[in-house]
Amino acid sequence: MPNASTNIRLRRLPAIATLAADGDGGTPLDSWAEGPRFANAQQLLASGFAPDAVLLIPTDARQAATWLESLRRDARVGLAPLLLARSWGESVDALSCSRDR
């Protein structure tokens, strides 16, 4: 049975949203986060959900850049960690938290 301490810890779990494009090939990472899944950045932003982090699984560099730019411009999501499932080059990775430093 949960106690007060357990309830506090559960409330601290981050809410992680996943953006995964149709045709992403069933990337193993798409099941990594148990939070809500969205098909694109516009769908996430329209939902009103404010995640603590976002895992992005785009199909190409242009899609990755478009999603990252849209999310970085939003007041609710702009400062959250935005994680790419893979590198898409320096210019795209610079907008995410996934790049090597």
N, C-alpha and C positions, 0 to 999 in steps of 0.2 A: 504494500500500500504506500503510495507517495506521501512524503511528509513535507513540511514547509521548506526544508532545505532542498529537497529534490525539485519542488515547484520553482524555486528561485533559479536553480541551475538550468532547468528546462527553458525558462523564459529568456535566458541569456544566449541560447543557441542562435547562431546567425541564420537569417532568412536568405537563402541563396537561390536566385532565379537562374534558369538556363535558357539561353537563346540558341536554338538549333534549327538551322534551315532545313526545309524539306529536301530529301535526297542527300542528307549528310552521311549516308552510308552506315548508319547505326554505330557511330563512334562509341567505343566503350565508355568514354567520359560522359556521355549523355545521361547515364544512370547514376553518375557520381553524386549529384546533388538531388535531394529529395524534395526540394521546393518546387514551385510552379515552373512550368515550361512554356515558353512563348516561341512563335515562329519568326519573329523579328522585333527590332527595337520599338517600332511604332506600337505594336501590340502590347508590349510591356508598359510603355509610357501611358497608353490609353487605359490600362487596367487600374491605375491608381496605386498599384502595389509598390512599396518602397523597400527593395531588398537591401540587405547589408553588403552583398556582393553579387556579381553577375558572371556566370560562366558562359562564354561565347563560343559556339561551334559553327562558324560560317563555312560556306563552300568555297569561297575564294577571297583574295585580298581586297577586292573592291567592296564586297559585302562586309567584310570585317571593318574596313575603314568607315563605311557608311554607318554601321551600327555603333561603332565607338564614338564617332562624331556626334551622332544623335544623343547618345547617352551622356556624354560629357557636357552637352549643352543644357541638360535638364537639371533643375535645382534639387530634385529629390535623389537623383542617381549620380549626378556628376562627380561627386567626390568619393563614391564607393569604389572598392576594388573591382576592376573590370578585368577578368582573366580570360585570355585566349587559350584554346585547346592546343594550338600550335603556333609557331612563328609565321608571320606573313611578310617579313622584311622590316627593316629599321623604321621606316616612316609610319607604318601601321602599328607596329609594336610599341612605339613611343606613346601612343594614346592609352595603352593598357598597363597593367601591373605585371605582365607576364615576361617582359623583356629582361635579359641578363643585364646586370649592372656592374 
